[in-house]
Amino acid sequence: MRSEGLEKVTMRRLAQELDTGPASLYVYVANTAELHAAVLDALLGEVELPADRSGTGWREDLVAALTSYTRLLFEHPQLARSALVARPSGANYLDLVERLLRLLSRSGAPREQVAWGVDNLLQYATATAAEHGTQESDPTSRDDWDALTRAAHGVDESEHPMIKAHLPALLSGTQDARLSWGFDLVINGILHTPVPHATV
């Protein structure tokens, strides 16, 4: 995967690399989607999880763990896209979720908000990595960004007054600044938004 990309990681290709038949792999994984989930789980072992400590600093540790997860997916944009729909259930994924739940629980938020919140934090991190990781690996992405910038700055104020009013902020900020702000945004929402009781 590291040399050729995730799209080359198929049951047939893996069997070829292992010098066996594809049918023999079905004992271990049911299909290519499950294979990709296993690859994702293996890579999740590289996520830097902060030491399990008590006291203050839960928010910083939570953002650090999420940032490490996002950066790992930045390095593998095809895997980030796959992670949007994959349902990993391996040991490394469970370790990540366990640590995120523990950190967010230290906020004092109710259990239901913590549970749903971790899911939303991982969705935000994964979607961000899928979008920006692809941009970094695609040579045309700079052209796309330049086209968007020109279009936004060239809008007719009478037709798009809100776009005009929110420039240059609409397109400003570094990737790191936006990622960190996004995590804070979601965390603040988790802390202040109760889960509907009818769904728990």
PyMOL commands that place a pseudoatom at each C-alpha (Angstrom):
pseudoatom trace, name=CA, resn=MET, resi=1, chain=A, elem=C, hetatm=0, pos=[0.000, 0.000, 0.000]
pseudoatom trace, name=CA, resn=ARG, resi=2, chain=A, elem=C, hetatm=0, pos=[2.789, 2.429, 0.872]
pseudoatom trace, name=CA, resn=SER, resi=3, chain=A, elem=C, hetatm=0, pos=[4.401, 2.028, -2.534]
pseudoatom trace, name=CA, resn=GLU, resi=4, chain=A, elem=C, hetatm=0, pos=[1.373, 1.723, -4.839]
pseudoatom trace, name=CA, resn=GLY, resi=5, chain=A, elem=C, hetatm=0, pos=[-1.631, 3.124, -2.995]
pseudoatom trace, name=CA, resn=LEU, resi=6, chain=A, elem=C, hetatm=0, pos=[-4.732, 1.665, -1.414]
pseudoatom trace, name=CA, resn=GLU, resi=7, chain=A, elem=C, hetatm=0, pos=[-6.529, 1.015, -4.698]
pseudoatom trace, name=CA, resn=LYS, resi=8, chain=A, elem=C, hetatm=0, pos=[-3.901, -1.670, -5.395]
pseudoatom trace, name=CA, resn=VAL, resi=9, chain=A, elem=C, hetatm=0, pos=[-4.690, -3.436, -2.111]
pseudoatom trace, name=CA, resn=THR, resi=10, chain=A, elem=C, hetatm=0, pos=[-7.159, -6.041, -3.314]
pseudoatom trace, name=CA, resn=MET, resi=11, chain=A, elem=C, hetatm=0, pos=[-7.719, -9.646, -2.367]
pseudoatom trace, name=CA, resn=ARG, resi=12, chain=A, elem=C, hetatm=0, pos=[-6.214, -10.776, -5.664]
pseudoatom trace, name=CA, resn=ARG, resi=13, chain=A, elem=C, hetatm=0, pos=[-3.139, -8.536, -5.348]
pseudoatom trace, name=CA, resn=LEU, resi=14, chain=A, elem=C, hetatm=0, pos=[-2.519, -9.512, -1.728]
pseudoatom trace, name=CA, resn=ALA, resi=15, chain=A, elem=C, hetatm=0, pos=[-2.786, -13.190, -2.653]
pseudoatom trace, name=CA, resn=GLN, resi=16, chain=A, elem=C, hetatm=0, pos=[-0.264, -12.604, -5.439]
pseudoatom trace, name=CA, resn=GLU, resi=17, chain=A, elem=C, hetatm=0, pos=[2.159, -10.933, -3.004]
pseudoatom trace, name=CA, resn=LEU, resi=18, chain=A, elem=C, hetatm=0, pos=[1.739, -13.816, -0.544]
pseudoatom trace, name=CA, resn=ASP, resi=19, chain=A, elem=C, hetatm=0, pos=[2.092, -16.405, -3.320]
pseudoatom trace, name=CA, resn=THR, resi=20, chain=A, elem=C, hetatm=0, pos=[-1.264, -17.997, -2.602]
pseudoatom trace, name=CA, resn=GLY, resi=21, chain=A, elem=C, hetatm=0, pos=[-4.731, -18.072, -4.095]
pseudoatom trace, name=CA, resn=PRO, resi=22, chain=A, elem=C, hetatm=0, pos=[-7.321, -15.343, -3.330]
pseudoatom trace, name=CA, resn=ALA, resi=23, chain=A, elem=C, hetatm=0, pos=[-9.739, -17.949, -1.971]
pseudoatom trace, name=CA, resn=SER, resi=24, chain=A, elem=C, hetatm=0, pos=[-7.336, -18.773, 0.860]
pseudoatom trace, name=CA, resn=LEU, resi=25, chain=A, elem=C, hetatm=0, pos=[-7.552, -15.175, 2.119]
pseudoatom trace, name=CA, resn=TYR, resi=26, chain=A, elem=C, hetatm=0, pos=[-11.292, -15.374, 2.696]
pseudoatom trace, name=CA, resn=VAL, resi=27, chain=A, elem=C, hetatm=0, pos=[-10.557, -17.384, 5.835]
pseudoatom trace, name=CA, resn=TYR, resi=28, chain=A, elem=C, hetatm=0, pos=[-9.157, -14.149, 7.294]
pseudoatom trace, name=CA, resn=VAL, resi=29, chain=A, elem=C, hetatm=0, pos=[-11.133, -11.346, 5.630]
pseudoatom trace, name=CA, resn=ALA, resi=30, chain=A, elem=C, hetatm=0, pos=[-14.517, -11.434, 3.902]
pseudoatom trace, name=CA, resn=ASN, resi=31, chain=A, elem=C, hetatm=0, pos=[-13.880, -8.871, 1.158]
pseudoatom trace, name=CA, resn=THR, resi=32, chain=A, elem=C, hetatm=0, pos=[-11.753, -5.927, 0.040]
pseudoatom trace, name=CA, resn=ALA, resi=33, chain=A, elem=C, hetatm=0, pos=[-13.605, -3.501, 2.334]
pseudoatom trace, name=CA, resn=GLU, resi=34, chain=A, elem=C, hetatm=0, pos=[-12.756, -5.665, 5.330]
pseudoatom trace, name=CA, resn=LEU, resi=35, chain=A, elem=C, hetatm=0, pos=[-9.172, -5.880, 4.076]
pseudoatom trace, name=CA, resn=HIS, resi=36, chain=A, elem=C, hetatm=0, pos=[-8.983, -2.075, 3.916]
pseudoatom trace, name=CA, resn=ALA, resi=37, chain=A, elem=C, hetatm=0, pos=[-10.419, -1.861, 7.454]
pseudoatom trace, name=CA, resn=ALA, resi=38, chain=A, elem=C, hetatm=0, pos=[-7.659, -4.228, 8.608]
pseudoatom trace, name=CA, resn=VAL, resi=39, chain=A, elem=C, hetatm=0, pos=[-5.017, -2.081, 6.886]
pseudoatom trace, name=CA, resn=LEU, resi=40, chain=A, elem=C, hetatm=0, pos=[-6.495, 0.997, 8.578]
pseudoatom trace, name=CA, resn=ASP, resi=41, chain=A, elem=C, hetatm=0, pos=[-6.408, -0.718, 11.953]
pseudoatom trace, name=CA, resn=ALA, resi=42, chain=A, elem=C, hetatm=0, pos=[-2.763, -1.706, 11.487]
pseudoatom trace, name=CA, resn=LEU, resi=43, chain=A, elem=C, hetatm=0, pos=[-1.841, 1.900, 10.678]
pseudoatom trace, name=CA, resn=LEU, resi=44, chain=A, elem=C, hetatm=0, pos=[-3.787, 3.179, 13.686]
pseudoatom trace, name=CA, resn=GLY, resi=45, chain=A, elem=C, hetatm=0, pos=[-1.096, 1.583, 15.828]
pseudoatom trace, name=CA, resn=GLU, resi=46, chain=A, elem=C, hetatm=0, pos=[1.067, 4.552, 14.774]
pseudoatom trace, name=CA, resn=VAL, resi=47, chain=A, elem=C, hetatm=0, pos=[-1.302, 7.151, 16.280]
pseudoatom trace, name=CA, resn=GLU, resi=48, chain=A, elem=C, hetatm=0, pos=[0.411, 8.912, 19.173]
pseudoatom trace, name=CA, resn=LEU, resi=49, chain=A, elem=C, hetatm=0, pos=[-1.873, 8.550, 22.170]
pseudoatom trace, name=CA, resn=PRO, resi=50, chain=A, elem=C, hetatm=0, pos=[-0.971, 10.733, 25.157]
pseudoatom trace, name=CA, resn=ALA, resi=51, chain=A, elem=C, hetatm=0, pos=[-0.035, 9.037, 28.411]
pseudoatom trace, name=CA, resn=ASP, resi=52, chain=A, elem=C, hetatm=0, pos=[-3.019, 8.073, 30.507]
pseudoatom trace, name=CA, resn=ARG, resi=53, chain=A, elem=C, hetatm=0, pos=[-2.873, 10.698, 33.232]
pseudoatom trace, name=CA, resn=SER, resi=54, chain=A, elem=C, hetatm=0, pos=[-5.399, 12.284, 35.491]
pseudoatom trace, name=CA, resn=GLY, resi=55, chain=A, elem=C, hetatm=0, pos=[-5.925, 15.944, 36.211]
pseudoatom trace, name=CA, resn=THR, resi=56, chain=A, elem=C, hetatm=0, pos=[-6.115, 18.871, 33.862]
pseudoatom trace, name=CA, resn=GLY, resi=57, chain=A, elem=C, hetatm=0, pos=[-4.993, 18.959, 30.278]
pseudoatom trace, name=CA, resn=TRP, resi=58, chain=A, elem=C, hetatm=0, pos=[-7.674, 16.607, 28.959]
pseudoatom trace, name=CA, resn=ARG, resi=59, chain=A, elem=C, hetatm=0, pos=[-8.569, 18.976, 26.111]
pseudoatom trace, name=CA, resn=GLU, resi=60, chain=A, elem=C, hetatm=0, pos=[-4.973, 19.412, 24.967]
pseudoatom trace, name=CA, resn=ASP, resi=61, chain=A, elem=C, hetatm=0, pos=[-4.396, 15.654, 25.132]
pseudoatom trace, name=CA, resn=LEU, resi=62, chain=A, elem=C, hetatm=0, pos=[-7.631, 15.001, 23.232]
pseudoatom trace, name=CA, resn=VAL, resi=63, chain=A, elem=C, hetatm=0, pos=[-6.694, 17.442, 20.464]
pseudoatom trace, name=CA, resn=ALA, resi=64, chain=A, elem=C, hetatm=0, pos=[-3.155, 15.996, 20.328]
pseudoatom trace, name=CA, resn=ALA, resi=65, chain=A, elem=C, hetatm=0, pos=[-4.486, 12.446, 19.856]
pseudoatom trace, name=CA, resn=LEU, resi=66, chain=A, elem=C, hetatm=0, pos=[-6.975, 13.573, 17.211]
pseudoatom trace, name=CA, resn=THR, resi=67, chain=A, elem=C, hetatm=0, pos=[-4.291, 15.590, 15.420]
pseudoatom trace, name=CA, resn=SER, resi=68, chain=A, elem=C, hetatm=0, pos=[-1.994, 12.548, 15.350]
pseudoatom trace, name=CA, resn=TYR, resi=69, chain=A, elem=C, hetatm=0, pos=[-4.850, 10.464, 13.908]
pseudoatom trace, name=CA, resn=THR, resi=70, chain=A, elem=C, hetatm=0, pos=[-5.588, 13.111, 11.269]
pseudoatom trace, name=CA, resn=ARG, resi=71, chain=A, elem=C, hetatm=0, pos=[-1.932, 13.476, 10.265]
pseudoatom trace, name=CA, resn=LEU, resi=72, chain=A, elem=C, hetatm=0, pos=[-1.632, 9.713, 9.867]
pseudoatom trace, name=CA, resn=LEU, resi=73, chain=A, elem=C, hetatm=0, pos=[-4.572, 9.799, 7.465]
pseudoatom trace, name=CA, resn=PHE, resi=74, chain=A, elem=C, hetatm=0, pos=[-3.067, 12.850, 5.666]
pseudoatom trace, name=CA, resn=GLU, resi=75, chain=A, elem=C, hetatm=0, pos=[-0.150, 10.569, 4.785]
pseudoatom trace, name=CA, resn=HIS, resi=76, chain=A, elem=C, hetatm=0, pos=[-2.559, 8.013, 3.301]
pseudoatom trace, name=CA, resn=PRO, resi=77, chain=A, elem=C, hetatm=0, pos=[-5.328, 10.002, 1.564]
pseudoatom trace, name=CA, resn=GLN, resi=78, chain=A, elem=C, hetatm=0, pos=[-6.864, 6.967, -0.125]
pseudoatom trace, name=CA, resn=LEU, resi=79, chain=A, elem=C, hetatm=0, pos=[-7.101, 5.262, 3.245]
pseudoatom trace, name=CA, resn=ALA, resi=80, chain=A, elem=C, hetatm=0, pos=[-8.679, 8.420, 4.685]
pseudoatom trace, name=CA, resn=ARG, resi=81, chain=A, elem=C, hetatm=0, pos=[-11.380, 8.256, 2.014]
pseudoatom trace, name=CA, resn=SER, resi=82, chain=A, elem=C, hetatm=0, pos=[-11.875, 4.575, 2.744]
pseudoatom trace, name=CA, resn=ALA, resi=83, chain=A, elem=C, hetatm=0, pos=[-12.076, 5.318, 6.485]
pseudoatom trace, name=CA, resn=LEU, resi=84, chain=A, elem=C, hetatm=0, pos=[-15.131, 7.499, 5.858]
pseudoatom trace, name=CA, resn=VAL, resi=85, chain=A, elem=C, hetatm=0, pos=[-17.151, 4.355, 5.188]
pseudoatom trace, name=CA, resn=ALA, resi=86, chain=A, elem=C, hetatm=0, pos=[-15.045, 1.595, 6.771]
pseudoatom trace, name=CA, resn=ARG, resi=87, chain=A, elem=C, hetatm=0, pos=[-16.068, 0.133, 10.087]
pseudoatom trace, name=CA, resn=PRO, resi=88, chain=A, elem=C, hetatm=0, pos=[-12.777, -0.766, 11.754]
pseudoatom trace, name=CA, resn=SER, resi=89, chain=A, elem=C, hetatm=0, pos=[-13.062, -2.971, 14.810]
pseudoatom trace, name=CA, resn=GLY, resi=90, chain=A, elem=C, hetatm=0, pos=[-9.480, -4.056, 15.431]
pseudoatom trace, name=CA, resn=ALA, resi=91, chain=A, elem=C, hetatm=0, pos=[-7.410, -3.645, 18.563]
pseudoatom trace, name=CA, resn=ASN, resi=92, chain=A, elem=C, hetatm=0, pos=[-5.744, -0.372, 17.520]
pseudoatom trace, name=CA, resn=TYR, resi=93, chain=A, elem=C, hetatm=0, pos=[-9.062, 1.251, 16.645]
pseudoatom trace, name=CA, resn=LEU, resi=94, chain=A, elem=C, hetatm=0, pos=[-10.542, 0.141, 19.960]
pseudoatom trace, name=CA, resn=ASP, resi=95, chain=A, elem=C, hetatm=0, pos=[-7.482, 1.520, 21.803]
pseudoatom trace, name=CA, resn=LEU, resi=96, chain=A, elem=C, hetatm=0, pos=[-7.950, 4.868, 20.037]
pseudoatom trace, name=CA, resn=VAL, resi=97, chain=A, elem=C, hetatm=0, pos=[-11.663, 5.049, 20.866]
pseudoatom trace, name=CA, resn=GLU, resi=98, chain=A, elem=C, hetatm=0, pos=[-10.991, 3.994, 24.469]
pseudoatom trace, name=CA, resn=ARG, resi=99, chain=A, elem=C, hetatm=0, pos=[-8.433, 6.763, 24.951]
pseudoatom trace, name=CA, resn=LEU, resi=100, chain=A, elem=C, hetatm=0, pos=[-10.630, 9.402, 23.297]
pseudoatom trace, name=CA, resn=LEU, resi=101, chain=A, elem=C, hetatm=0, pos=[-13.585, 8.394, 25.482]
pseudoatom trace, name=CA, resn=ARG, resi=102, chain=A, elem=C, hetatm=0, pos=[-11.413, 8.541, 28.598]
pseudoatom trace, name=CA, resn=LEU, resi=103, chain=A, elem=C, hetatm=0, pos=[-10.062, 11.986, 27.719]
pseudoatom trace, name=CA, resn=LEU, resi=104, chain=A, elem=C, hetatm=0, pos=[-13.434, 13.472, 26.793]
pseudoatom trace, name=CA, resn=SER, resi=105, chain=A, elem=C, hetatm=0, pos=[-14.998, 11.947, 29.930]
pseudoatom trace, name=CA, resn=ARG, resi=106, chain=A, elem=C, hetatm=0, pos=[-12.637, 14.090, 31.995]
pseudoatom trace, name=CA, resn=SER, resi=107, chain=A, elem=C, hetatm=0, pos=[-14.532, 17.129, 30.713]
pseudoatom trace, name=CA, resn=GLY, resi=108, chain=A, elem=C, hetatm=0, pos=[-17.428, 16.205, 32.985]
pseudoatom trace, name=CA, resn=ALA, resi=109, chain=A, elem=C, hetatm=0, pos=[-19.859, 15.942, 30.062]
pseudoatom trace, name=CA, resn=PRO, resi=110, chain=A, elem=C, hetatm=0, pos=[-22.610, 13.327, 30.407]
pseudoatom trace, name=CA, resn=ARG, resi=111, chain=A, elem=C, hetatm=0, pos=[-21.784, 9.837, 29.145]
pseudoatom trace, name=CA, resn=GLU, resi=112, chain=A, elem=C, hetatm=0, pos=[-24.130, 10.036, 26.152]
pseudoatom trace, name=CA, resn=GLN, resi=113, chain=A, elem=C, hetatm=0, pos=[-22.592, 13.317, 24.960]
pseudoatom trace, name=CA, resn=VAL, resi=114, chain=A, elem=C, hetatm=0, pos=[-19.118, 11.829, 25.324]
pseudoatom trace, name=CA, resn=ALA, resi=115, chain=A, elem=C, hetatm=0, pos=[-20.094, 8.716, 23.337]
pseudoatom trace, name=CA, resn=TRP, resi=116, chain=A, elem=C, hetatm=0, pos=[-21.730, 10.600, 20.480]
pseudoatom trace, name=CA, resn=GLY, resi=117, chain=A, elem=C, hetatm=0, pos=[-19.051, 13.277, 20.667]
pseudoatom trace, name=CA, resn=VAL, resi=118, chain=A, elem=C, hetatm=0, pos=[-16.150, 10.907, 20.057]
pseudoatom trace, name=CA, resn=ASP, resi=119, chain=A, elem=C, hetatm=0, pos=[-17.951, 9.609, 16.980]
pseudoatom trace, name=CA, resn=ASN, resi=120, chain=A, elem=C, hetatm=0, pos=[-18.334, 13.175, 15.665]
pseudoatom trace, name=CA, resn=LEU, resi=121, chain=A, elem=C, hetatm=0, pos=[-14.716, 14.067, 16.439]
pseudoatom trace, name=CA, resn=LEU, resi=122, chain=A, elem=C, hetatm=0, pos=[-13.493, 11.041, 14.484]
pseudoatom trace, name=CA, resn=GLN, resi=123, chain=A, elem=C, hetatm=0, pos=[-15.822, 11.885, 11.595]
pseudoatom trace, name=CA, resn=TYR, resi=124, chain=A, elem=C, hetatm=0, pos=[-14.499, 15.458, 11.480]
pseudoatom trace, name=CA, resn=ALA, resi=125, chain=A, elem=C, hetatm=0, pos=[-10.871, 14.288, 11.616]
pseudoatom trace, name=CA, resn=THR, resi=126, chain=A, elem=C, hetatm=0, pos=[-11.417, 11.638, 8.941]
pseudoatom trace, name=CA, resn=ALA, resi=127, chain=A, elem=C, hetatm=0, pos=[-13.304, 13.947, 6.576]
pseudoatom trace, name=CA, resn=THR, resi=128, chain=A, elem=C, hetatm=0, pos=[-10.644, 16.640, 6.986]
pseudoatom trace, name=CA, resn=ALA, resi=129, chain=A, elem=C, hetatm=0, pos=[-7.888, 14.144, 6.206]
pseudoatom trace, name=CA, resn=ALA, resi=130, chain=A, elem=C, hetatm=0, pos=[-9.787, 12.786, 3.205]
pseudoatom trace, name=CA, resn=GLU, resi=131, chain=A, elem=C, hetatm=0, pos=[-10.216, 16.295, 1.790]
pseudoatom trace, name=CA, resn=HIS, resi=132, chain=A, elem=C, hetatm=0, pos=[-6.818, 17.799, 2.536]
pseudoatom trace, name=CA, resn=GLY, resi=133, chain=A, elem=C, hetatm=0, pos=[-4.728, 14.653, 2.156]
pseudoatom trace, name=CA, resn=THR, resi=134, chain=A, elem=C, hetatm=0, pos=[-6.047, 14.284, -1.363]
pseudoatom trace, name=CA, resn=GLN, resi=135, chain=A, elem=C, hetatm=0, pos=[-5.248, 17.931, -2.100]
pseudoatom trace, name=CA, resn=GLU, resi=136, chain=A, elem=C, hetatm=0, pos=[-1.645, 17.482, -1.025]
pseudoatom trace, name=CA, resn=SER, resi=137, chain=A, elem=C, hetatm=0, pos=[-1.154, 14.403, -3.210]
pseudoatom trace, name=CA, resn=ASP, resi=138, chain=A, elem=C, hetatm=0, pos=[-2.958, 15.762, -6.277]
pseudoatom trace, name=CA, resn=PRO, resi=139, chain=A, elem=C, hetatm=0, pos=[-0.905, 18.080, -8.499]
pseudoatom trace, name=CA, resn=THR, resi=140, chain=A, elem=C, hetatm=0, pos=[-4.062, 19.773, -9.800]
pseudoatom trace, name=CA, resn=SER, resi=141, chain=A, elem=C, hetatm=0, pos=[-5.278, 20.706, -6.319]
pseudoatom trace, name=CA, resn=ARG, resi=142, chain=A, elem=C, hetatm=0, pos=[-3.281, 23.972, -6.315]
pseudoatom trace, name=CA, resn=ASP, resi=143, chain=A, elem=C, hetatm=0, pos=[-4.996, 24.927, -9.561]
pseudoatom trace, name=CA, resn=ASP, resi=144, chain=A, elem=C, hetatm=0, pos=[-8.379, 24.058, -8.038]
pseudoatom trace, name=CA, resn=TRP, resi=145, chain=A, elem=C, hetatm=0, pos=[-7.625, 26.196, -4.972]
pseudoatom trace, name=CA, resn=ASP, resi=146, chain=A, elem=C, hetatm=0, pos=[-6.498, 29.097, -7.147]
pseudoatom trace, name=CA, resn=ALA, resi=147, chain=A, elem=C, hetatm=0, pos=[-9.696, 28.808, -9.212]
pseudoatom trace, name=CA, resn=LEU, resi=148, chain=A, elem=C, hetatm=0, pos=[-11.817, 28.849, -6.044]
pseudoatom trace, name=CA, resn=THR, resi=149, chain=A, elem=C, hetatm=0, pos=[-9.929, 31.876, -4.725]
pseudoatom trace, name=CA, resn=ARG, resi=150, chain=A, elem=C, hetatm=0, pos=[-10.432, 33.772, -7.988]
pseudoatom trace, name=CA, resn=ALA, resi=151, chain=A, elem=C, hetatm=0, pos=[-14.124, 32.828, -8.091]
pseudoatom trace, name=CA, resn=ALA, resi=152, chain=A, elem=C, hetatm=0, pos=[-14.724, 33.914, -4.491]
pseudoatom trace, name=CA, resn=HIS, resi=153, chain=A, elem=C, hetatm=0, pos=[-12.919, 37.229, -4.903]
pseudoatom trace, name=CA, resn=GLY, resi=154, chain=A, elem=C, hetatm=0, pos=[-14.625, 37.839, -8.238]
pseudoatom trace, name=CA, resn=VAL, resi=155, chain=A, elem=C, hetatm=0, pos=[-18.226, 37.384, -7.075]
pseudoatom trace, name=CA, resn=ASP, resi=156, chain=A, elem=C, hetatm=0, pos=[-20.794, 40.063, -7.790]
pseudoatom trace, name=CA, resn=GLU, resi=157, chain=A, elem=C, hetatm=0, pos=[-21.594, 41.632, -4.431]
pseudoatom trace, name=CA, resn=SER, resi=158, chain=A, elem=C, hetatm=0, pos=[-25.228, 42.148, -5.429]
pseudoatom trace, name=CA, resn=GLU, resi=159, chain=A, elem=C, hetatm=0, pos=[-25.672, 38.398, -6.026]
pseudoatom trace, name=CA, resn=HIS, resi=160, chain=A, elem=C, hetatm=0, pos=[-23.418, 37.037, -3.276]
pseudoatom trace, name=CA, resn=PRO, resi=161, chain=A, elem=C, hetatm=0, pos=[-23.189, 39.738, -0.599]
pseudoatom trace, name=CA, resn=MET, resi=162, chain=A, elem=C, hetatm=0, pos=[-22.367, 37.284, 2.198]
pseudoatom trace, name=CA, resn=ILE, resi=163, chain=A, elem=C, hetatm=0, pos=[-19.420, 35.771, 0.346]
pseudoatom trace, name=CA, resn=LYS, resi=164, chain=A, elem=C, hetatm=0, pos=[-18.060, 39.262, -0.355]
pseudoatom trace, name=CA, resn=ALA, resi=165, chain=A, elem=C, hetatm=0, pos=[-18.584, 40.323, 3.273]
pseudoatom trace, name=CA, resn=HIS, resi=166, chain=A, elem=C, hetatm=0, pos=[-16.737, 37.301, 4.652]
pseudoatom trace, name=CA, resn=LEU, resi=167, chain=A, elem=C, hetatm=0, pos=[-13.621, 37.662, 2.527]
pseudoatom trace, name=CA, resn=PRO, resi=168, chain=A, elem=C, hetatm=0, pos=[-10.741, 37.229, 3.126]
pseudoatom trace, name=CA, resn=ALA, resi=169, chain=A, elem=C, hetatm=0, pos=[-11.640, 35.228, 6.281]
pseudoatom trace, name=CA, resn=LEU, resi=170, chain=A, elem=C, hetatm=0, pos=[-13.584, 32.680, 4.221]
pseudoatom trace, name=CA, resn=LEU, resi=171, chain=A, elem=C, hetatm=0, pos=[-10.361, 31.430, 2.630]
pseudoatom trace, name=CA, resn=SER, resi=172, chain=A, elem=C, hetatm=0, pos=[-7.855, 32.323, 5.339]
pseudoatom trace, name=CA, resn=GLY, resi=173, chain=A, elem=C, hetatm=0, pos=[-5.987, 30.284, 7.918]
pseudoatom trace, name=CA, resn=THR, resi=174, chain=A, elem=C, hetatm=0, pos=[-3.440, 27.529, 7.759]
pseudoatom trace, name=CA, resn=GLN, resi=175, chain=A, elem=C, hetatm=0, pos=[-4.437, 23.904, 7.629]
pseudoatom trace, name=CA, resn=ASP, resi=176, chain=A, elem=C, hetatm=0, pos=[-3.144, 23.420, 11.202]
pseudoatom trace, name=CA, resn=ALA, resi=177, chain=A, elem=C, hetatm=0, pos=[-5.036, 26.438, 12.526]
pseudoatom trace, name=CA, resn=ARG, resi=178, chain=A, elem=C, hetatm=0, pos=[-8.289, 25.348, 10.892]
pseudoatom trace, name=CA, resn=LEU, resi=179, chain=A, elem=C, hetatm=0, pos=[-7.877, 21.764, 12.136]
pseudoatom trace, name=CA, resn=SER, resi=180, chain=A, elem=C, hetatm=0, pos=[-7.260, 22.861, 15.724]
pseudoatom trace, name=CA, resn=TRP, resi=181, chain=A, elem=C, hetatm=0, pos=[-10.136, 25.355, 15.609]
pseudoatom trace, name=CA, resn=GLY, resi=182, chain=A, elem=C, hetatm=0, pos=[-12.416, 22.685, 14.176]
pseudoatom trace, name=CA, resn=PHE, resi=183, chain=A, elem=C, hetatm=0, pos=[-11.601, 20.318, 17.030]
pseudoatom trace, name=CA, resn=ASP, resi=184, chain=A, elem=C, hetatm=0, pos=[-12.321, 23.076, 19.558]
pseudoatom trace, name=CA, resn=LEU, resi=185, chain=A, elem=C, hetatm=0, pos=[-15.581, 23.844, 17.766]
pseudoatom trace, name=CA, resn=VAL, resi=186, chain=A, elem=C, hetatm=0, pos=[-16.749, 20.230, 17.934]
pseudoatom trace, name=CA, resn=ILE, resi=187, chain=A, elem=C, hetatm=0, pos=[-15.572, 19.774, 21.545]
pseudoatom trace, name=CA, resn=ASN, resi=188, chain=A, elem=C, hetatm=0, pos=[-17.409, 22.916, 22.652]
pseudoatom trace, name=CA, resn=GLY, resi=189, chain=A, elem=C, hetatm=0, pos=[-20.534, 21.669, 20.908]
pseudoatom trace, name=CA, resn=ILE, resi=190, chain=A, elem=C, hetatm=0, pos=[-20.240, 18.289, 22.626]
pseudoatom trace, name=CA, resn=LEU, resi=191, chain=A, elem=C, hetatm=0, pos=[-19.972, 19.932, 26.040]
pseudoatom trace, name=CA, resn=HIS, resi=192, chain=A, elem=C, hetatm=0, pos=[-23.046, 22.113, 25.521]
pseudoatom trace, name=CA, resn=THR, resi=193, chain=A, elem=C, hetatm=0, pos=[-25.408, 19.983, 23.417]
pseudoatom trace, name=CA, resn=PRO, resi=194, chain=A, elem=C, hetatm=0, pos=[-27.451, 17.299, 25.175]
pseudoatom trace, name=CA, resn=VAL, resi=195, chain=A, elem=C, hetatm=0, pos=[-28.240, 14.068, 23.351]
pseudoatom trace, name=CA, resn=PRO, resi=196, chain=A, elem=C, hetatm=0, pos=[-31.983, 13.735, 22.648]
pseudoatom trace, name=CA, resn=HIS, resi=197, chain=A, elem=C, hetatm=0, pos=[-33.348, 11.419, 25.355]
pseudoatom trace, name=CA, resn=ALA, resi=198, chain=A, elem=C, hetatm=0, pos=[-35.675, 9.579, 22.992]
pseudoatom trace, name=CA, resn=THR, resi=199, chain=A, elem=C, hetatm=0, pos=[-32.700, 8.185, 21.061]
pseudoatom trace, name=CA, resn=VAL, resi=200, chain=A, elem=C, hetatm=0, pos=[-30.560, 6.962, 23.965]
for i in range(1, 200): cmd.bond("trace and resi %d" % i, "trace and resi %d" % (i + 1))
show_as sticks, trace
zoom trace
